[in-house]
Amino acid sequence: MILTGYVPFRNGASEEESVRNIKESCGWKLKIKDKLQAISLPVDEEILFIRCFDPKRYFLGSEESKK
């Protein structure tokens, strides 16, 4: 698998910090593309749309699991 893009793991995180966090969370040696695409966080409308397909939050996770 090759990492081609990333979502910053916290607001204001640099590409380097985000990639380091991804690599530390990955269970195998991850290949990294030379030029990565920074992916913006979803807006409220996109989240609501996704929740239409996962109303019981099996894939999105529950609010309690995020605390």
GIMO-V518165 format. One line per field, one symbol per residue. phi: phi as a letter, one per 40 degrees, with the letter a starting at -180 (. if undefined). burial: # if it has 9 or more other C-alpha atoms within 8 Angstrom, else .. A space follows every 10 residues. Layout:
phi=???
burial=???
This chain:
phi=.bcbaabdca cgccdccccd cccccccacc cbcdbcccbc cccdcccccc cccbccfccc gcccccc
burial=..##.###.. ..#.#..##. #.#......# .....#.#.. ......#... #..#..#... .......
